[in-house]
Amino acid sequence: MPTNIVILIAALIVALIIFQAVLKTLKTFISSAIAIFAILVILNMFGFSPDDLIQEITNLPEILRQMLTGEN
């Protein structure tokens, strides 16, 4: 009987750790989604579309390479 209690306590501790990890991940995801949404709304107010942002993100490695090598 005591071994069942030990296993039950260990299972509860593991479940608590997993629950906390899921909550932290969910919190990070939600805060990132809100930040991205806010950026998209602000860019939209200035006349930029989400496609413009995606195009710039796609071109980012080339832009960084040009900046680092000093090319125009």
C-alpha positions as CSV (number, residue, x, y, z in Angstrom):
1,M,0.0,0.0,0.0
2,P,2.7,2.6,0.8
3,T,4.3,2.1,-2.6
4,N,1.0,3.2,-4.3
5,I,1.1,6.4,-2.3
6,V,4.7,7.1,-3.3
7,I,3.8,6.5,-7.0
8,L,0.7,8.7,-6.7
9,I,2.7,11.6,-5.1
10,A,5.4,11.2,-7.9
11,A,2.7,11.2,-10.6
12,L,1.2,14.4,-9.1
13,I,4.5,16.1,-9.0
14,V,5.3,15.1,-12.6
15,A,1.8,16.3,-13.7
16,L,2.3,19.6,-11.9
17,I,5.7,20.1,-13.6
18,I,4.2,19.3,-17.0
19,F,1.2,21.7,-16.3
20,Q,3.5,24.5,-15.4
21,A,5.6,24.0,-18.6
22,V,2.4,24.0,-20.7
23,L,1.3,27.2,-19.0
24,K,4.6,28.9,-19.6
25,T,4.6,27.9,-23.3
26,L,1.0,29.1,-23.7
27,K,1.8,32.4,-22.1
28,T,4.8,32.9,-24.3
29,F,2.7,32.0,-27.4
30,I,-0.1,34.4,-26.5
31,S,2.2,37.3,-25.7
32,S,4.1,36.8,-29.0
33,A,0.9,36.6,-31.0
34,I,-0.4,39.8,-29.4
35,A,2.9,41.6,-30.2
36,I,2.9,40.4,-33.8
37,F,-0.8,41.5,-34.1
38,A,0.1,45.0,-32.7
39,I,3.0,45.3,-35.2
40,L,0.7,44.4,-38.1
41,V,-2.0,46.8,-37.0
42,I,0.6,49.7,-36.7
43,L,2.1,48.9,-40.1
44,N,-1.4,48.7,-41.6
45,M,-2.1,52.2,-40.3
46,F,1.0,53.5,-42.2
47,G,-0.1,51.8,-45.4
48,F,2.0,48.6,-45.3
49,S,0.4,45.2,-45.8
50,P,1.4,41.9,-44.1
51,D,2.7,40.8,-47.5
52,D,5.2,43.7,-47.4
53,L,6.4,42.6,-44.0
54,I,6.8,39.0,-45.2
55,Q,8.7,40.1,-48.2
56,E,11.1,42.1,-46.1
57,I,11.6,39.2,-43.7
58,T,12.4,37.0,-46.7
59,N,14.9,39.5,-48.0
60,L,16.5,40.1,-44.5
61,P,19.5,37.7,-45.0
62,E,20.4,39.5,-48.3
63,I,20.0,43.0,-46.7
64,L,22.2,42.0,-43.7
65,R,24.8,40.6,-46.0
66,Q,24.9,43.8,-48.0
67,M,25.1,45.9,-44.8
68,L,28.0,43.8,-43.5
69,T,30.0,43.8,-46.7
70,G,29.3,47.5,-47.5
71,E,27.7,46.9,-50.8
72,N,25.0,49.2,-52.1
